[in-house]
């Protein structure tokens, strides 16, 4: 029998280039939950609400999952109206949003926890009815699957909307610079209101990964055409944010082998190897890097994902090569960790911390349960993504273990 309380999972870890000392390595993963408060409670087809802010319910949710010396990573926070991918998601580009997030941050700190702000730009994974403007991306690539639909039915409509009916606009170089400035402004704002750091979401087929993916990025200028050029947007983005907030306050999330949001790019190993080597060279003091396991997928089973990996000649692929590139940069991994497969992983030297998502939803006291061998409560997938008439259910009503 393993004495789980003695696992390295519950030993300290220093991140932020020495700035932050975590008491344990069970990290709350970034999770879109769509539970923000609408800025305009009355939403009509003529004047739909497009802005949400964190209310008291969100403060309670994050506080429930805070432990002394524990790290939480926020849900994806849009840095602009144009970047928002879903209703109910609070951005950080209005005063009301800043005030709401400040309450969340203050509550986490009051319980002795740390919280990073994850910045998220949906790129082409949104629709004009959501943002009030055309979706944007690396190029005007139409959605690969013609029948795949947007997650929520827009206000005033009776059925789901196909992504393919709203192809994105290719970002001009000028628009790229503006987008990077949006990220920088909001990263700076996040630090001002008390977040302990900023994580850039550069995975899951959202805007940064749309530049990295050869099937989406068809550019022939300095931002596309080769693995090196496809990395340029992400590298420029990280450089400019690091100038604003310091690289020790900056982290990045990557999914080199992901398929979500039609990310079907080739040259995976070449592209992400170049990206990671460039990041390590330019920013040796990044706060941490966060990866998603090669066999973990949002929409496919492990068996289905293995077929994709095999078709790319990557049947045995692991994150080990990226771990080696980043060396002493704290290295996190997400993707299916639970109370059965978390043991011995940190001890092996493979990763420095593990991220937990779905089981943190249904177990606000996950750290205690893991440490003391208490069985985990099941989650209700149907309540993952709001907004709902009653946002509490499946959000803040999961009890701690007795």
C-alpha positions as CSV (number, residue, x, y, z in Angstrom):
1,X,0.0,0.0,0.0
2,X,1.2,3.5,-0.9
3,X,1.1,6.1,1.9
4,X,-0.5,8.8,-0.4
5,X,0.1,11.5,2.1
6,X,3.9,11.0,1.7
7,X,3.6,11.4,-2.1
8,X,5.8,14.1,-3.7
9,X,2.5,15.5,-5.0
10,X,2.1,17.0,-1.5
11,X,5.6,18.5,-1.3
12,X,6.5,22.1,-2.0
13,X,7.3,23.4,-5.5
14,X,8.8,26.8,-6.4
15,X,7.5,28.6,-9.5
16,X,7.7,32.1,-10.8
17,X,11.5,32.0,-10.9
18,X,11.6,31.7,-7.1
19,X,8.8,34.2,-6.5
20,X,6.1,31.6,-5.4
21,X,6.5,28.6,-3.2
22,X,3.5,26.2,-3.6
23,X,2.8,23.9,-0.6
24,X,1.7,21.1,-3.0
25,X,1.5,20.2,-6.7
26,X,-2.2,19.5,-7.2
27,X,-3.1,22.3,-9.6
28,X,-6.6,23.5,-10.4
29,X,-6.8,23.4,-14.2
30,X,-8.3,26.2,-16.3
31,X,-11.9,25.3,-16.9
32,X,-14.5,27.1,-18.9
33,X,-17.8,27.0,-16.9
34,X,-19.9,29.9,-18.4
35,X,-21.2,31.2,-15.1
36,X,-20.5,34.9,-15.4
37,X,-23.1,37.6,-14.8
38,X,-24.5,39.4,-17.9
39,X,-23.7,43.1,-18.0
40,X,-27.1,43.6,-19.7
41,X,-29.6,41.3,-18.0
42,X,-32.1,41.9,-20.8
43,X,-30.7,40.3,-24.0
44,X,-32.6,40.6,-27.3
45,X,-31.8,39.7,-30.9
46,X,-31.6,43.5,-31.7
47,X,-29.3,44.2,-28.7
48,X,-27.8,40.9,-27.4
49,X,-25.7,40.9,-24.2
50,X,-22.0,40.2,-25.2
51,X,-20.2,41.0,-22.0
52,X,-20.1,39.0,-18.7
53,X,-18.4,39.7,-15.4
54,X,-17.6,37.5,-12.4
55,X,-20.3,37.7,-9.7
56,X,-20.5,36.4,-6.2
57,X,-21.2,32.8,-7.4
58,X,-17.8,32.7,-9.2
59,X,-16.1,34.0,-6.1
60,X,-17.6,31.2,-4.1
61,X,-16.6,28.6,-6.8
62,X,-12.9,29.6,-6.8
63,X,-12.8,30.0,-3.0
64,X,-14.2,26.4,-2.5
65,X,-11.3,25.0,-4.5
66,X,-8.6,27.1,-2.9
67,X,-6.1,25.5,-0.4
68,X,-3.2,27.1,1.5
69,X,-0.3,27.2,-0.9
70,X,-2.3,25.7,-3.8
71,X,-2.3,27.0,-7.3
72,X,-5.4,27.8,-9.3
73,X,-5.5,28.7,-13.0
74,X,-8.5,30.7,-14.0
75,X,-10.9,29.8,-16.8
76,X,-9.9,31.2,-20.2
77,X,-10.4,35.0,-20.0
78,X,-10.9,36.9,-23.3
79,X,-8.7,39.9,-23.6
80,X,-11.2,41.6,-26.0
81,X,-14.8,41.3,-27.2
82,X,-13.5,40.0,-30.5
83,X,-11.7,37.1,-28.8
84,X,-14.6,35.7,-26.7
85,X,-15.7,32.3,-27.8
86,X,-18.7,31.5,-25.6
87,X,-21.6,33.2,-23.6
88,X,-21.2,33.4,-19.9
89,X,-17.4,33.8,-20.1
90,X,-16.1,36.9,-18.2
91,X,-13.4,38.8,-20.0
92,X,-11.1,41.4,-18.5
93,X,-11.6,44.4,-20.8
94,X,-14.2,46.4,-18.9
95,X,-14.1,48.0,-15.4
96,X,-17.0,45.7,-14.2
97,X,-15.0,42.6,-15.2
98,X,-11.8,43.9,-13.5
99,X,-13.8,44.6,-10.3
100,X,-15.3,41.1,-10.4
101,X,-12.0,39.4,-11.0
102,X,-10.4,41.4,-8.2
103,X,-13.0,39.9,-5.8
104,X,-12.1,36.4,-7.0
105,X,-8.4,37.0,-6.6
106,X,-8.8,38.6,-3.1
107,X,-10.9,35.6,-1.9
108,X,-8.3,33.1,-3.2
109,X,-5.5,35.1,-1.5
110,X,-7.5,35.3,1.8
111,X,-7.4,31.5,1.9
112,X,-3.7,31.4,1.3
113,X,-3.9,30.3,-2.4
114,X,-2.3,31.6,-5.6
115,X,-4.2,32.2,-8.9
116,X,-3.0,32.8,-12.4
117,X,-5.0,34.5,-15.1
118,X,-5.3,32.4,-18.3
119,X,-5.8,34.6,-21.4
120,X,-7.8,33.0,-24.1
121,X,-8.5,34.1,-27.7
122,X,-11.0,31.9,-29.5
123,X,-9.9,33.0,-33.0
124,X,-12.1,31.3,-35.6
125,X,-13.8,29.1,-32.9
126,X,-16.6,31.7,-32.4
127,X,-19.4,33.3,-34.5
128,X,-20.4,36.9,-35.3
129,X,-23.6,36.6,-33.3
130,X,-21.3,36.1,-30.2
131,X,-18.8,38.9,-30.7
132,X,-20.6,41.4,-33.0
133,X,-17.7,41.1,-35.4
134,X,-16.4,38.5,-37.9
135,X,-14.3,35.7,-36.4
136,X,-10.5,36.2,-37.0
137,X,-7.7,33.7,-37.6
138,X,-4.3,33.1,-39.1
139,X,-6.1,32.7,-42.5
140,X,-9.7,32.6,-43.8
141,X,-9.7,28.8,-43.5
142,X,-13.3,27.4,-43.5
143,X,-14.1,24.9,-40.7
144,X,-13.0,21.4,-41.9
145,X,-16.1,19.7,-40.8
146,X,-19.1,21.4,-42.5
147,X,-21.7,20.2,-40.0
148,X,-19.9,21.1,-36.8
149,X,-21.9,23.7,-34.9
150,X,-21.2,26.5,-32.4
151,X,-21.8,25.4,-28.8
152,X,-24.7,27.7,-27.9
153,X,-27.8,28.7,-29.8
154,X,-27.6,32.5,-30.3
155,X,-30.1,34.8,-28.7
156,X,-33.3,35.0,-30.9
157,X,-32.4,31.9,-33.0
158,X,-34.0,28.5,-32.7
159,X,-31.2,26.2,-33.8
160,X,-27.5,25.8,-33.7
161,X,-25.2,27.7,-36.1
162,X,-22.6,26.0,-38.3
163,X,-19.1,27.3,-38.0
164,X,-18.6,26.8,-41.8
165,X,-21.3,29.4,-42.4
166,X,-19.1,32.0,-40.8
167,X,-15.5,31.6,-42.1
168,X,-12.9,33.8,-40.3
169,X,-11.2,36.9,-41.6
170,X,-7.5,36.6,-42.1
171,X,-5.6,38.8,-39.6
172,X,-3.6,41.5,-41.3
173,X,-0.2,42.3,-39.9
174,X,-1.6,45.5,-38.4
175,X,-4.5,43.5,-36.8
176,X,-2.0,40.9,-35.4
177,X,-0.1,43.8,-33.7
178,X,-3.4,45.1,-32.3
179,X,-4.3,41.6,-31.0
180,X,-1.0,41.3,-29.3
181,X,-1.5,44.7,-27.7
182,X,-4.9,43.6,-26.4
183,X,-3.2,40.6,-24.7
184,X,-0.5,42.8,-23.3
185,X,-2.9,45.4,-21.9
186,X,-5.0,42.7,-20.2
187,X,-2.0,40.9,-18.9
188,X,-0.9,44.1,-17.3
189,X,-4.4,44.7,-15.9
190,X,-4.4,41.2,-14.5
191,X,-1.2,41.8,-12.5
192,X,-2.6,45.2,-11.3
193,X,-5.7,43.7,-9.8
194,X,-3.7,41.0,-8.0
195,X,-3.4,37.9,-10.1
196,X,-0.1,36.1,-9.3
197,X,0.8,35.5,-12.9
198,X,-0.6,35.1,-16.4
199,X,-0.9,32.0,-18.5
200,X,-1.3,32.2,-22.3
201,X,-3.6,29.6,-23.7
202,X,-1.8,28.4,-26.8
203,X,-3.5,25.1,-27.2
204,X,-6.8,23.4,-28.0
205,X,-7.1,24.9,-31.4
206,X,-7.6,28.5,-30.3
207,X,-6.0,31.5,-32.0
208,X,-2.3,30.9,-31.1
209,X,-2.6,27.2,-32.1
210,X,-4.5,28.3,-35.3
211,X,-1.2,30.0,-36.3
212,X,0.8,26.8,-35.3
213,X,-1.5,24.5,-37.3
214,X,-0.6,23.9,-41.0
215,X,-4.2,23.0,-41.9
216,X,-5.5,26.4,-40.7
217,X,-2.5,28.7,-41.2
218,X,-2.0,29.0,-45.0
219,X,-0.2,32.3,-44.9
220,X,2.8,32.9,-47.2
221,X,4.2,35.9,-45.3
222,X,6.5,35.9,-42.2
223,X,3.7,34.3,-40.2
224,X,3.3,31.1,-42.2
225,X,4.7,28.6,-44.7
226,X,7.1,26.7,-42.4
227,X,7.2,25.4,-38.8
228,X,9.5,28.4,-37.9
229,X,7.2,31.0,-39.4
230,X,4.1,29.5,-38.0
231,X,5.6,29.9,-34.6
232,X,6.2,33.6,-35.1
233,X,2.9,34.8,-33.7
234,X,3.2,32.9,-30.4
235,X,6.8,33.9,-30.0
236,X,6.0,37.6,-30.6
237,X,3.1,37.4,-28.3
238,X,5.2,35.9,-25.5
239,X,8.0,38.4,-26.0
240,X,5.7,41.4,-25.8
241,X,3.8,40.2,-22.7
242,X,7.1,39.4,-21.0
243,X,8.3,43.0,-21.6
244,X,5.1,44.2,-19.9
245,X,4.8,41.9,-16.9
246,X,8.2,40.1,-16.6
247,X,8.8,36.6,-17.8
248,X,8.8,35.2,-14.2
249,X,5.1,36.1,-14.1
250,X,4.3,34.5,-17.5
251,X,3.4,30.9,-18.4
252,X,2.1,29.1,-21.4
253,X,-0.2,26.2,-22.1
254,X,0.4,23.9,-25.1
255,X,-1.2,20.9,-26.7
256,X,1.3,19.7,-29.3
257,X,-0.7,16.6,-30.2
258,X,-4.3,18.0,-29.8
259,X,-7.1,17.8,-32.3
260,X,-9.7,20.0,-30.7
261,X,-11.3,22.7,-32.8
262,X,-10.2,21.1,-36.0
263,X,-6.4,21.5,-35.3
264,X,-5.2,18.9,-37.8
265,X,-1.8,20.3,-38.5
266,X,1.2,18.3,-39.8
267,X,4.9,18.6,-38.7
268,X,3.8,18.5,-35.1
269,X,7.2,17.5,-33.7
270,X,9.1,20.0,-35.8
271,X,6.8,22.9,-35.1
272,X,6.5,22.4,-31.3
273,X,10.1,21.5,-30.9
274,X,11.1,24.8,-32.6
275,X,8.6,26.7,-30.5
276,X,9.7,25.3,-27.2
277,X,13.4,25.7,-27.9
278,X,12.8,29.3,-29.0
279,X,10.7,29.9,-25.8
280,X,13.4,28.4,-23.5
281,X,16.1,30.5,-25.2
282,X,14.2,33.8,-25.1
283,X,12.6,33.3,-21.7
284,X,14.6,31.0,-19.5
285,X,12.8,32.3,-16.4
286,X,9.2,31.5,-17.4
287,X,7.0,30.9,-14.4
288,X,6.1,27.4,-15.7
289,X,5.0,25.6,-18.8
290,X,1.8,23.5,-19.0
291,X,1.2,20.7,-21.4
292,X,-1.7,18.4,-22.3
293,X,-1.0,14.7,-22.5
294,X,-0.6,13.3,-26.1
295,X,-3.3,10.7,-25.6
296,X,-5.8,12.9,-23.9
297,X,-8.4,14.6,-26.1
298,X,-11.5,16.7,-25.5
299,X,-13.7,14.8,-27.9
300,X,-12.1,11.5,-28.7
301,X,-11.5,8.4,-26.6
302,X,-8.0,7.2,-25.9
303,X,-8.4,4.4,-28.5
304,X,-9.5,6.9,-31.2
305,X,-6.7,9.3,-30.3
306,X,-4.2,6.4,-30.6
307,X,-5.3,5.9,-34.2
308,X,-4.6,9.5,-35.0
309,X,-1.2,9.3,-33.4
310,X,-0.4,6.1,-35.3
311,X,-1.4,7.7,-38.6
312,X,1.3,10.4,-37.9
313,X,3.9,7.9,-37.0
314,X,3.7,9.0,-33.3
315,X,2.4,5.9,-31.6
316,X,4.9,6.0,-28.8
317,X,5.0,9.8,-28.4
318,X,5.4,11.3,-24.9
319,X,6.1,14.8,-23.6
320,X,9.7,13.7,-22.6
321,X,11.4,15.7,-25.4
322,X,9.7,18.9,-24.3
323,X,10.5,18.2,-20.7
324,X,14.2,17.9,-21.7
325,X,14.0,21.2,-23.7
326,X,12.6,23.2,-20.8
327,X,15.1,21.7,-18.3
328,X,14.6,23.5,-15.0
329,X,11.4,25.4,-16.0
330,X,8.6,23.9,-13.9
331,X,6.7,21.5,-16.1
332,X,3.0,20.7,-15.6
333,X,0.9,18.1,-17.2
334,X,-2.9,17.7,-17.6
335,X,-5.0,15.0,-19.1
336,X,-6.9,12.4,-17.2
337,X,-5.2,12.4,-13.8
338,X,-7.3,11.1,-10.9
339,X,-6.9,9.1,-7.7
340,X,-5.7,6.0,-9.5
341,X,-2.9,7.2,-11.8
342,X,-1.3,10.2,-9.9
343,X,1.1,8.2,-7.8
344,X,4.8,8.0,-8.5
345,X,4.5,10.4,-11.4
346,X,6.2,13.4,-9.7
347,X,8.8,11.0,-8.1
348,X,9.7,9.8,-11.6
349,X,10.9,13.2,-12.6
350,X,8.5,13.3,-15.5
351,X,6.6,16.3,-14.4
352,X,6.8,18.9,-11.5
353,X,3.0,19.2,-11.0
354,X,-0.3,17.7,-12.2
355,X,-3.4,19.6,-13.3
356,X,-6.8,18.3,-12.4
357,X,-10.0,19.5,-14.1
358,X,-13.1,17.4,-14.2
359,X,-12.5,15.9,-10.7
360,X,-11.8,19.3,-9.3
361,X,-15.3,20.3,-10.5
362,X,-17.0,17.6,-8.4
363,X,-14.5,17.6,-5.6
364,X,-13.9,21.1,-4.2
365,X,-11.7,19.4,-1.6
366,X,-9.8,17.3,-4.1
367,X,-6.4,17.9,-2.4
368,X,-7.7,16.5,0.9
369,X,-9.3,13.5,-0.8
370,X,-6.2,12.6,-2.8
371,X,-4.0,13.0,0.2
372,X,-6.2,10.9,2.5
373,X,-7.4,8.3,0.0
374,X,-11.0,9.4,0.2
375,X,-13.0,8.3,-2.9
376,X,-13.7,10.9,-5.5
377,X,-17.3,12.1,-6.2
378,X,-18.5,11.7,-9.8
379,X,-19.0,14.8,-12.0
380,X,-22.1,15.6,-14.0
381,X,-20.9,16.4,-17.5
382,X,-24.2,17.9,-18.5
383,X,-23.6,20.7,-16.0
384,X,-20.0,21.6,-17.2
385,X,-20.9,24.5,-19.5
386,X,-23.6,27.1,-18.7
387,X,-25.2,29.5,-18.7
388,X,-28.2,27.9,-16.9
389,X,-31.3,29.3,-15.3
390,X,-29.8,28.0,-12.0
391,X,-26.0,28.3,-12.4
392,X,-25.5,26.9,-8.9
393,X,-26.3,23.3,-9.8
394,X,-23.2,21.4,-10.8
395,X,-21.1,24.4,-9.9
396,X,-20.9,25.3,-6.2
397,X,-23.2,22.6,-4.8
398,X,-20.7,19.7,-4.7
399,X,-20.1,19.0,-1.0
400,X,-16.7,18.4,0.6
401,X,-16.1,14.9,2.0
402,X,-17.4,14.4,5.6
